[in-house]
Amino acid sequence: MDYIRCMLPAPPPLAWLNPGQDFPPVNQTWGADSPAPGLLAAGGVLDVETLCRAYSQGVFPWFSKGQPVLWWSPDPRMVLQVEAFHVHRSFKKSLRKFVSTDGCEIRMDSAFDQVIRACATRARAGQNGTWILPDMVAAYGALHRAGYAHSVETWIHGQLVGGLYCVALGKAVFGESMFSCANDTSKIALAALICFCRRHSIQQIDCQQKTSHLASTGAREVSCAAFIEQMTSAQAGCPPDWKFETLYWHELIHPTHQQRD
């Protein structure tokens, strides 16, 4: 085993960021043959300015307890084109029932702190514990109050039962995490986000890294260069008003060709 380790190529030096320092170019991430493909830098701070600068360049933070802040930009990148969103037949039945039932509703940004804390209780696959540490909760709370992070919430009879949170710069949307307290409630929040994006001519949602669940919704891997090209263009778009209207469900349940924003 030690001999095999010696034969593996050493990863390149990892850039260490001081507060306010620019990120390295994303083509300097660790490659597929490294211990951490997609890793770009470590250090820096999780303030609003740094997070906005990171996302605007296709970079996001992801680290575990006891680690410094780690910054990533994987290649390939998992992306969900909103027009390619796939609704399985069984889920469409659940969605129709939700939409037609009194007391079931989608809200946006009414309980961001509750949503991110609920997401923090869910461990990412293959990890012990959560990657949404208290510092991340505080940082994204500040990002939300600055208008750059949003929650999509599934409510049933006044109870928050599922949801997700994301980052948005202009019309560039970056998905972060989801939670569910009942069957399909996180999927319903994602479907609502898809409807919202279609209504406002938002073309893609960044999903960061590949998972089987994301693939089942229609997400696919693209090159980091292709992702950044589209994402950079989307940032220049006028940001939508993050409010959900019931008529947006027509984008999935009863598709129309109404004029969009």
N, C-alpha and C positions, 0 to 999 in steps of 0.2 A: 504493500500500500504506500509506504514512504517513497518507493522508487517511482510509482505512478504519479505521486504528487510532484516529484521533482521534474517529471517530464511535461507537466502542464505548463502552458505559457503564463508568465506572471502578468497580472492586470496592470494597466498603466497607472501612474500616480493619480490619486484622487484629489481634485481641486478642493481646497478648503476656503470657504467664503467668510469674509468679515462682514459685519453689518453694513448694508448699503452697497456692497460690492456687486459688480455685474456677474451674471452667470456665464460660464464658458459656452461656446457654441454647442448646439445639441449634437453635432457630428463627432463630439469628443466623448460621448457616453461609452461606458464599458460595453464590449461586444459580446456576442453569443457564446464565445469560448471562455468568458470570464466568470468569476464566482457570482456576479450580480449584474446580468445583462440589463442595460438601460440606465444604470447608475451614472449620474453626471457629476455630482458635487456633494459636499457635506458642509455643515455649519450654517452661518447666517442666522437670520431671525425670522419669526413667523408674523411679521406685522403686515398691515394692509398693503403698504407700498410694495414690499417684497413679494407677497403672494400675487398681486396683480401683475407685477413684472414677470414672475415665473410663468403664470398661466398664459400671458400674452406671447411667450416664447415657446409654448408647448411643454413646459416643465411643471411638475407637481411634487409636493412633499409626501413622503411615506416612510415611516420609521417606527421602531418598536421601543418599548421601555428600556432605558439604559443606553440607548444609542443617541448620537447627535442627530440633528435634523438632516435627513438624507433627501436629495433631490433627484428626480428621475425623468427620463424622456425615452421610453422604450421604442424600439424599432424592430419589428412592425408595431403599429398602434391599432388597438381595437376601437372601431368606430361604428356607430349605428346611424346609417342613413335613415332619416325619419320616414321616407317614402317606402323603405324596405322593411319596416316593422311588421313582424309576423304575429298574427293573432290566431292561436290555436282554437279549434272549434269549441272545446270544452270551456276555455277561458272566455270566449265571446259570449257564451251563455251566462257566465258569472257577471260579465261586464254589463250585459243588457239588464240583468236583474238589479244590479247596483244602480244603474242610471234611472230605472223606472220605479225604484222604491223610495217612498217618503222617508226622510231622515238620513238618507245617504247623500253625501256631498263631497266635493273636492274643494279644498281651500289652498291658497298659496300664501306663504309668509305669515300665517297667523300664529304659528307655534314652532318657529325655527329651532329654538333652544331645546324644546321637547323632542323634536325629530332627531337632531344630531346626538342628543344623549341616548335616545333609544337605539340609534345606529351604533353607538359606542359599546353597547352591550353585546353586539354580534361580532364574533371573531371571523376574520377573513380566512377562507379555506387554507388549511395547511399550517396555520399559525396557532400558537397558544396565546390566548388572550386577544385583546383588541389593538388595532393600530391607531384608533381614534383616542389618543391620550388626552388628559386634561388640557395640556398646552394647545392641542389641535382644536378641542372644543372651544376654548377661549379665542383662538385666532380666527376660526371661521365664524364665531359669533360676532366678532368685530368686523369681519368681511361682510357679513349680512347687514349689520347696521350701517355700513358704508354703501350698501346697495349693490354689492357684487356677488352675494351668495343668497340662494333662495331655497325654500322648502315647498314641496308638493305633498299635500296631506290628504289622507283618506279618513273621513269622519263618518261614523254611523251612530245616529241618535245622540249626538253631542260628545262622542268618545273618539279620541284619536286612536285608530287601530292599524295604521300603516302609513308609510310615506318614504320620501327620499329627499336628499338635498343635493344641490349642484352649485356650480360657479358659472357666472355669465358675464362676458365682456362684449358689449354690443350684441350681436346675434351669434356669437360663439358660445356654445353651451358645453360644460364639462361635468359629466356625471360623477358623483362621489360615492355615495353609499345609500342603502335602502334598509328598511326594517318592516316587519310584519308581525302583528299580534293575532291575526286570523287569516284563514285561507284566502289567498289571492289579493290581499289588501295592498301589498307593495307593488304587485303587478298592475293593479288598478291605478296607483299613483303614477307608474311609468307610462301606462296608456294615456293618462291625462296629460302628462308632459309631452308625449308624442302629438296629441291633438293640439295642444298649445303651440308647439313648434310648427306644425303644419299650417295652423291658422296665421302665424306670424312669419311665414316663409323662412324659418330656420331649418337648414338643410341637414345638419348632422349633430350628433351628440357624442362627445368624446367618452369612451368607456375605459380608457387607459390600457388595461391588460386583459388578455383572453381568458374567458371562463366558458364552460359549457352552457350555463344559464344564459349568458349574453348571446352566445351563438344561436341559441334556440329562438331568440327574439328577432334574429335577422342581422345582428352585428357581425362585422367581418374585419379582418386585419387588412390594413393598408400600410404603405411605406410611411415612415415618419415625415419624409419630405412632402408627400402628397397631403398628409394630414395638416401639416403646418401651412401649406399653401392655401388650402381651403379655410382653415381656421383664421389665418391672418386677414383674408378677405372678409370673413364674417364679422370680425371685430369692428370693421368700419361701418357696419350697419347700425341703424338707429335702434337702441334697445327697446324692447316691447314693455308694455305695462304688465307687470307680473300679477295678473288677476285672472282667475279661471271663470269662464262663462259656460253655462250648461249647453249652449248651442255648439260649443267646440266639440262635443261628443260626435257631432255629425261627421267630423273628419275621419272617424273610424267606423262608427256604427251605421251611419247613413251618408256615405261619401257624397259630397256635392262639389260643384265647381264655382262656389261663391267667390267673389273678389276677396283677396287676402291683403293684409297690410303690406 
